[in-house]
Amino acid sequence: MFERDKQSLRDMGVQVETFIRDSDMDDNTESRYFIPAETFVWPKGTSLTPNQLRLLELAAKVWARASFSAEASRAVMRLKALGMASEGLELAGFAPRILTNEPGILQLEEAARDRLEVTFDYRAPERSVERRVVHPWQVRHVAGQWLLVCWDVERQDVRNFMLKRIVSRIKPTGEQFEAITQAQLEDALERLRLFTLQNTAVVSVVPGTEAWVHFEMDSHAHGGSTTYEFNFMDVHLLAEQLRVFGATVTVHAPSELRDAIRSGLEKVANAHA
């Protein structure tokens, strides 16, 4: 079996293992391949109705144009292999599209899965570009931004890197790191949650504008209010997002966000003066 074929099976979640008899250790043509039954058995007593399968297929279509589209399609293929064929998706026309727009997201997901150390160039706010070497733990979507939760090798500490601030190709170093514990990951995610809660923005928008639609779609019921309060990860990235709405958005807090928006608009005005 070719290595690419084994990798294709593994990408679909099929755990292929290799067995070579002691007498054939010097001859890999005698390799035997098998799939452990316990890794490919549907949980006992679990079944999916046609409606449930259609909902899963709908979820896959939501990701159809995102970086996870191939993985979502493979997951649906495995579900169909159970014998519960889809009867057609009446809701397909209503399926939204999730766009990640982050070219490195899938590579980081794979590096986290395979415990591969990677390196990339990163531009922090108002700082020069720095080379980072990290152990990817998990890719998360937090407060409207994709970020990487990881171990920074040089700083010997947990770090969160915004994917939008990665300014180079993500390259594996060839090193593999030790698997982390669930407790380590949970601690990192709790620190991330607490950090996010410390950053709260309050804005108001003009009703009926693009900004109003943007916030109304992402918010809970406000009872007709046009003032929104939400958490954010990066004040400069948030300023970039709000700047496009111009005068239809008024920032009440924090002052750093107002300053960042004003500074960006002044730069645009000066560049076109």
C-alpha positions as semicolon CSV with decimal commas, in nm:
position;residue;x (nm);y (nm);z (nm)
1;M;0,000;0,000;0,000
2;F;0,137;0,338;-0,101
3;E;0,198;0,595;0,173
4;R;-0,040;0,841;0,003
5;D;-0,319;0,580;0,014
6;K;-0,264;0,519;0,384
7;Q;-0,266;0,893;0,447
8;S;-0,591;0,934;0,252
9;L;-0,755;0,672;0,472
10;R;-0,622;0,837;0,787
11;D;-0,754;1,173;0,669
12;M;-1,101;1,016;0,661
13;G;-1,059;0,892;1,016
14;V;-0,967;0,533;0,931
15;Q;-0,685;0,416;1,159
16;V;-0,460;0,201;0,940
17;E;-0,194;0,003;1,127
18;T;0,100;-0,193;0,991
19;F;0,216;-0,539;1,095
20;I;0,544;-0,703;0,988
21;R;0,647;-1,047;1,106
22;D;0,981;-1,065;1,285
23;S;1,115;-1,285;1,007
24;D;1,028;-1,020;0,745
25;M;1,161;-0,710;0,922
26;D;1,411;-0,647;0,642
27;D;1,149;-0,677;0,367
28;N;0,868;-0,422;0,380
29;T;0,697;-0,587;0,083
30;E;0,567;-0,838;0,336
31;S;0,390;-0,570;0,538
32;R;0,032;-0,640;0,640
33;Y;-0,225;-0,369;0,700
34;F;-0,530;-0,382;0,922
35;I;-0,796;-0,159;1,073
36;P;-0,853;-0,221;1,446
37;A;-1,222;-0,298;1,491
38;E;-1,250;-0,085;1,804
39;T;-1,146;0,227;1,609
40;F;-1,408;0,191;1,335
41;V;-1,720;0,071;1,513
42;W;-2,022;0,296;1,550
43;P;-2,109;0,333;1,922
44;K;-2,344;0,055;2,030
45;G;-2,708;0,154;2,022
46;T;-2,637;0,474;1,827
47;S;-2,822;0,545;1,504
48;L;-2,911;0,849;1,297
49;T;-3,246;0,923;1,142
50;P;-3,263;1,058;0,785
51;N;-3,349;1,402;0,927
52;Q;-3,046;1,399;1,156
53;L;-2,824;1,298;0,867
54;R;-2,963;1,580;0,655
55;L;-2,887;1,828;0,934
56;L;-2,528;1,703;0,949
57;E;-2,503;1,739;0,573
58;L;-2,641;2,090;0,603
59;A;-2,372;2,170;0,860
60;A;-2,110;2,044;0,614
61;K;-2,253;2,271;0,344
62;V;-2,222;2,567;0,580
63;W;-1,846;2,508;0,572
64;A;-1,843;2,444;0,196
65;R;-1,632;2,751;0,113
66;A;-1,418;2,750;0,424
67;S;-1,084;2,589;0,496
68;F;-1,258;2,290;0,657
69;S;-1,468;2,202;0,349
70;A;-1,272;1,885;0,265
71;E;-1,291;1,758;0,623
72;A;-1,663;1,830;0,642
73;S;-1,725;1,643;0,316
74;R;-1,526;1,343;0,436
75;A;-1,725;1,334;0,759
76;V;-2,053;1,324;0,564
77;M;-1,912;1,050;0,341
78;R;-1,837;0,838;0,647
79;L;-2,189;0,891;0,779
80;K;-2,339;0,786;0,447
81;A;-2,123;0,474;0,460
82;L;-2,337;0,367;0,756
83;G;-2,617;0,302;0,508
84;M;-2,834;0,602;0,588
85;A;-2,838;0,771;0,248
86;S;-2,946;1,132;0,228
87;E;-3,284;1,190;0,065
88;G;-3,190;1,531;-0,068
89;L;-3,141;1,851;0,123
90;E;-3,445;2,078;0,107
91;L;-3,269;2,333;0,331
92;A;-2,965;2,370;0,106
93;G;-3,084;2,702;-0,032
94;F;-3,096;2,847;0,318
95;A;-2,753;2,726;0,427
96;P;-2,520;3,014;0,522
97;R;-2,153;3,011;0,432
98;I;-1,874;3,034;0,689
99;L;-1,562;3,194;0,546
100;T;-1,247;3,164;0,753
101;N;-1,029;3,370;0,516
102;E;-0,729;3,241;0,710
103;P;-0,505;3,037;0,477
104;G;-0,306;2,877;0,760
105;I;-0,596;2,752;0,968
106;L;-0,606;2,399;0,828
107;Q;-0,228;2,359;0,851
108;L;-0,236;2,464;1,216
109;E;-0,523;2,223;1,286
110;E;-0,320;1,940;1,135
111;A;-0,007;2,043;1,326
112;A;-0,205;2,039;1,652
113;R;-0,348;1,699;1,567
114;D;-0,010;1,549;1,476
115;R;0,182;1,738;1,751
116;L;0,414;1,905;1,501
117;E;0,624;2,206;1,598
118;V;0,584;2,495;1,352
119;T;0,736;2,836;1,292
120;F;0,600;3,158;1,140
121;D;0,648;3,535;1,134
122;Y;0,412;3,731;1,356
123;R;0,338;4,103;1,368
124;A;0,203;4,211;1,707
125;P;0,028;4,551;1,732
126;E;0,271;4,842;1,692
127;R;0,572;4,608;1,694
128;S;0,810;4,474;1,433
129;V;0,774;4,127;1,283
130;E;0,911;3,847;1,500
131;R;0,982;3,484;1,423
132;R;0,788;3,245;1,648
133;V;0,841;2,875;1,712
134;V;0,540;2,710;1,873
135;H;0,371;2,386;1,968
136;P;0,014;2,423;1,836
137;W;-0,249;2,306;2,085
138;Q;-0,579;2,422;1,941
139;V;-0,730;2,665;1,690
140;R;-1,021;2,861;1,839
141;H;-1,275;3,117;1,720
142;V;-1,310;3,370;2,000
143;A;-1,489;3,704;1,998
144;G;-1,500;3,713;1,619
145;Q;-1,135;3,622;1,562
146;W;-0,950;3,300;1,480
147;L;-0,653;3,239;1,706
148;L;-0,399;2,972;1,789
149;V;-0,361;2,850;2,147
150;C;-0,007;2,717;2,171
151;W;0,317;2,679;2,364
152;D;0,578;2,940;2,272
153;V;0,910;2,755;2,265
154;E;1,130;3,062;2,313
155;R;0,922;3,219;2,590
156;Q;0,841;2,885;2,753
157;D;0,481;2,981;2,818
158;V;0,132;2,950;2,672
159;R;0,053;3,212;2,409
160;N;-0,247;3,303;2,192
161;F;-0,166;3,420;1,839
162;M;-0,421;3,590;1,615
163;L;-0,420;3,419;1,277
164;K;-0,470;3,755;1,103
165;R;-0,133;3,865;1,240
166;I;0,064;3,574;1,094
167;V;0,248;3,734;0,801
168;S;0,441;3,441;0,655
169;R;0,397;3,082;0,551
170;I;0,360;2,839;0,839
171;K;0,647;2,591;0,825
172;P;0,704;2,271;1,023
173;T;1,042;2,252;1,196
174;G;1,056;1,874;1,175
175;E;1,024;1,837;1,552
176;Q;0,736;1,667;1,730
177;F;0,627;1,767;2,078
178;E;0,490;1,570;2,372
179;A;0,115;1,540;2,400
180;I;-0,034;1,788;2,646
181;T;-0,277;1,691;2,919
182;Q;-0,644;1,786;2,922
183;A;-0,575;1,989;3,236
184;Q;-0,311;2,196;3,053
185;L;-0,551;2,272;2,769
186;E;-0,838;2,357;3,002
187;D;-0,613;2,592;3,200
188;A;-0,504;2,769;2,879
189;L;-0,865;2,806;2,762
190;E;-0,975;2,940;3,100
191;R;-0,700;3,204;3,089
192;L;-0,813;3,294;2,739
193;R;-1,175;3,323;2,854
194;L;-1,081;3,552;3,143
195;F;-0,869;3,769;2,913
196;T;-1,158;3,807;2,670
197;L;-1,397;3,906;2,948
198;Q;-1,162;4,191;3,040
199;N;-1,205;4,347;2,695
200;T;-1,555;4,485;2,644
201;A;-1,667;4,728;2,376
202;V;-1,986;4,934;2,375
203;V;-2,105;5,082;2,045
204;S;-2,424;5,227;1,903
205;V;-2,527;5,214;1,539
206;V;-2,763;5,399;1,307
207;P;-3,075;5,185;1,247
208;G;-3,117;5,040;0,900
209;T;-2,751;5,073;0,804
210;E;-2,502;4,801;0,716
211;A;-2,351;4,838;1,063
212;W;-2,693;4,782;1,222
213;V;-2,746;4,465;1,018
214;H;-2,397;4,343;1,114
215;F;-2,453;4,379;1,488
216;E;-2,818;4,275;1,485
217;M;-2,727;3,947;1,312
218;D;-2,459;3,869;1,572
219;S;-2,643;3,978;1,885
220;H;-2,912;3,851;2,117
221;A;-3,246;4,026;2,132
222;H;-3,206;4,389;2,232
223;G;-3,570;4,496;2,249
224;G;-3,520;4,757;1,977
225;S;-3,202;4,901;2,123
226;T;-2,925;5,006;1,883
227;T;-2,653;4,993;2,149
228;Y;-2,444;4,676;2,165
229;E;-2,197;4,545;2,420
230;F;-1,957;4,265;2,329
231;N;-1,615;4,120;2,408
232;F;-1,316;4,139;2,177
233;M;-0,963;4,000;2,151
234;D;-0,761;4,268;1,970
235;V;-0,850;4,637;1,979
236;H;-0,660;4,713;1,657
237;L;-0,829;4,436;1,457
238;L;-1,167;4,544;1,593
239;A;-1,092;4,902;1,489
240;E;-1,023;4,780;1,134
241;Q;-1,360;4,605;1,127
242;L;-1,553;4,904;1,260
243;R;-1,373;5,161;1,049
244;V;-1,550;5,048;0,732
245;F;-1,886;5,150;0,880
246;G;-1,774;5,513;0,910
247;A;-2,007;5,752;1,091
248;T;-2,284;5,492;1,125
249;V;-2,102;5,351;1,431
250;T;-2,033;5,544;1,752
251;V;-1,788;5,391;2,000
252;H;-1,869;5,458;2,364
253;A;-1,599;5,236;2,515
254;P;-1,315;5,170;2,543
255;S;-1,128;5,489;2,464
256;E;-0,845;5,286;2,308
257;L;-1,089;5,163;2,044
258;R;-1,201;5,518;1,962
259;D;-0,839;5,628;1,933
260;A;-0,749;5,334;1,707
261;I;-1,041;5,407;1,473
262;R;-0,960;5,779;1,461
263;S;-0,592;5,709;1,394
264;G;-0,676;5,476;1,107
265;L;-0,915;5,725;0,948
266;E;-0,655;6,002;0,976
267;K;-0,399;5,783;0,799
268;V;-0,644;5,718;0,516
269;A;-0,724;6,089;0,487
270;N;-0,356;6,187;0,482
271;A;-0,277;5,922;0,222
272;H;-0,541;6,065;-0,012
273;A;-0,490;6,433;0,064
